[in-house]
Amino acid sequence: AQTVTQSQPEMSVQEAETVTLSCTYDTSESDYYLFWYKQPPSRQMILVIRQEAYKQQNATENRFSVNFQKAAKSFSLKISDSQLGDAAMYFCAYRPGGGTYKYIFGTGTRLKVLA
Amino acid sequence: GAVVSQHPSWVICKSGTSVKIECRSLDFQATTMFWYRQFPKQSLMLMATSNEGSKATYEQGVEKDKFLINHASLTLSTLTVTSAHPEDSSFYICSASRANQPQHFGDGTRLSIL
């Protein structure tokens, strides 16, 4: 069975600095998708970034980028120039390439941004 | 990005009543919708997967007679918590998806049963 592990329950970063959130997963599939979602105190789930497993190039979205290491089954999120609005819970999610499109979520990492 | 509307955002009701939560995809046709439950400071727990025009698929341990899911159209799914009790109090979130697109989430419903 697939699993997603986020080993950092909480992280802190100084405003304008860079922080990396880790995520590892376990799967025997070769075709899958990985996502990072952000959940601020409002509790809305916001898609931050996605990565298709067949793509070797790491995805980037403005200040957010991933380090996707397929062989190591690692999918970390780097946030550059951290802003106060980045403070939130961050969830890593795995989805197989076919089937029901169900996600498997990690347990989340709470990111605090210090002014 | 895609917009998913969830209503109501907060509901308080007496024990024994039934509560219906609506989830609408406003700008795309969602072939699949998902219902999650989230306890404080925890991750999302998938309750069921709903495909338009067919019966929902419930995750193990979720009572299908307690949590009724209807997906009557490509833009609307509903979750009805029947005969709700205080232990059903929680935060419920829906999401909508199609093909290989990411899931887009509603804003969630905070359910409080007195």
Contacts between the chains, C-beta under 8 A, distances in Angstrom:
chain1	res1	chain2	res2	distance
A	33	B	100	7.5
A	33	B	102	7.7
A	35	B	102	6.0
A	37	B	105	7.8
A	42	B	107	7.4
A	43	B	38	7.7
A	43	B	91	6.5
A	43	B	93	7.7
A	43	B	107	7.4
A	43	B	108	5.1
A	44	B	105	6.7
A	44	B	107	5.0
A	44	B	108	6.9
A	45	B	44	7.6
A	45	B	93	6.6
A	45	B	95	7.4
A	45	B	105	3.7
A	46	B	105	7.9
A	47	B	1	7.1
A	47	B	102	5.4
A	47	B	104	7.2
A	50	B	102	5.6
A	91	B	43	6.3
A	91	B	44	7.3
A	100	B	32	7.1
A	100	B	49	5.5
A	100	B	57	7.3
A	101	B	32	5.6
A	101	B	97	5.2
A	101	B	100	8.0
A	101	B	103	7.3
A	102	B	34	7.3
A	102	B	46	6.5
A	102	B	49	6.2
A	103	B	34	7.8
A	103	B	46	7.3
A	103	B	103	6.3
A	105	B	43	4.7
A	105	B	44	5.4
A	106	B	43	6.7
A	107	B	42	7.5
A	107	B	43	5.1
A	108	B	42	7.8
A	108	B	43	5.3
